Amino acid sequence: MYYFVRVNGNTIHNNPNDPDRYIPGEPPRYPNTYFNALKYCLQNNFARIGWPATGDLNDALKQDVLTAPYSSKEFTDNHRKYLRSFFNIQKGSVILIPDKDHSGDIYLGKVIKTYHYFNDVPVASYEHSHRLGVEWLRDTEGNPKCFKASALNISNIGGFWTRAFHALENSPTGQAAIPFIAKYLTAD
């Protein structure tokens, strides 16, 4: 399986004026809310997805309860589906993460550790709590290998590029990209 997972977004957990959702030490410094966890994820070998206030999905999904102190706009049925799908990603699955600050740049890796919840602010951002262990493709010097979306037959305009999560097998454009992605995974 192949999954597209954004690692950037806007946090609501750094606002000291919102005590129900505030996590002391959560970056960035308020009033800024935008974060891009790409470098952190690549350096620490994981992929992350948002909505950390849902808590450990091992507990929430066992009880078939997926709630959080988010508004209905901040946490929709689609977001619940993203979290359930993220939770069920298996070892060996392929993860693609885009660099939303450099449109068209994308990184590839294979899942080596299934879902786990890691909450240790300020050591790690609260927004990084939902995780998968990932071995990222690296160049000969050990740096994460950056690919151009176009080389993977992926458009960085619209479509799943705008979503927080997408299973590539679930769309024609995602399915069309899989052979291009697989080529790079077998080349190393």
Order of alpha helices (4+ residues) and beta strands (2+ residues): beta-beta-beta-alpha-beta-alpha-alpha-beta-beta-beta-beta-beta-alpha
